[in-house]
Amino acid sequence: LSRRQRQMCIRDRIIGAIDCFDYDITNRKAAIGLLIDPGHKRQGFGRDALETFVEYAFRFLHLHQLYVHIPVCNTASIALFRTCGFHESTRLKDWIRLPQGYADALIFQKFNRE
C-alpha cells in the first residue's frame, strides 16, 4: 500500500486532506493524519472525513487498527478523535516540534472490532 491521501473539496476548492501513512502490512495497522483549512474548521468536515476514512480503512483495507499522534495543545483534534471512537493510549514526551518549542504528543488508537 503506497501513501494514500484524499482531498476534501467544496465547490472545486480544496478545504482539507486526510492521509493514511506508516502502513504496516504484517500487523495491519496504519497512522492517520487530518488537516482542515482554518476557514472550514468546526463545520463537521473533519468528522465526516474521519468517519468515512475509518470505515474505508477497516472495511476495504482490512486494517486491525488506526492510530494518530496529536500534540497535547491541540484540544480540538483530541476532542474530534475521541468523538470518533479513538482512545488515548500513551503520551510521548517532547515528541513534536512546534514554533514555541517541543511539545508532548498523545497517541490515540481505534481498533477494528469485526
N, C-alpha and C positions, 0 to 999 in steps of 0.2 A: 504494500500500500504506500503510495507516494504521499507527500504532504497534501492534504486536502483543505481547500479554503472555499468558502461560499460567501458571496457578497449579497447584502440586503439592499434592495433598491425600492425607491418610491418615485413614481413618475420619471423613470430613467435617470434618477440621481442616486448615487451610492450613499447610503447612510450608515453602513457598518459592515463588519465581516465577522465570520465565525470560522474557527480553524481547528483542525484535528492534527496533532503532531506527536512526535515521540512515540510512535506506534510500536508496540511490542507484540509480534505475531504469536510467540510462544505462550505468553501469559494472557493474550487477548485483552490488552489494555492500551489506552492512549490518553494523552493530555488534550485539553480543550482550551481554546482562547477565544475571547469575545471582545469586540470593540464596537462601540456605538458612537456616532458623531455627537458631540456635546449638544447640538441643537435639537437632537431627536431622543435624548435620554428621558426616562420616566414617562414614556408613552406606550410601553408594552412591547416594543420591538425586540428588545433583548430577551425578554421572557419567551416570546413566540419563537424566536430563532433558537434559543437554547432548548426548549421543549421539542421542537422539530428535529434538531440535530441529535439529541439524546435518543429519540425514537429511531432515527436512521442508523445511528451507531450500534444500537442494541439489536434492532430487527434485521437490518441488512448487512452490517459488517460483523454481526455476531460477537461483539466485544463483551467481555465479562465486566469491565469497569472503565469509567472515565474519571479523570482527576484534573484538578486545577490548582495553580498557585495564585494566591491573592494577597497583596500587601495588606497588613493589618489596618492601615489607614483607609482602605477602600471599603467603607461600610456599605455603600450601595451595592457593590458586587457581592459582598458577603451575604447580604440580605437576599439578593436575586438567586444565588446558587442554593441557599438554604430553602427558599420558596420552591425551587425546582427539585428538591429531594436530595441534594448533596449534603453530606455530613462531614463536619470537621474531623480530621484525623490526627494532625500534628502541627507543630509550629517550628519553623526554621528561622534561626537567629541570623540577622544581617544578610538576608538572602537576596534582596532586591535593591539595586542601586537607584535611588531617586535623586532629583536635583538637590534636595536638602540633606542628603546622606543616605546611609544604608538603613533599610527597614526590614523588620521581620515579615515573614510570609506565612500564611496559613495554607495547609493543603486540605482540600475538600475532595471527597470521593463519592461516586454514585455507582452502585452495583446493579448489574442486570440480574434480576431475580426471576428468571424464566420459569 
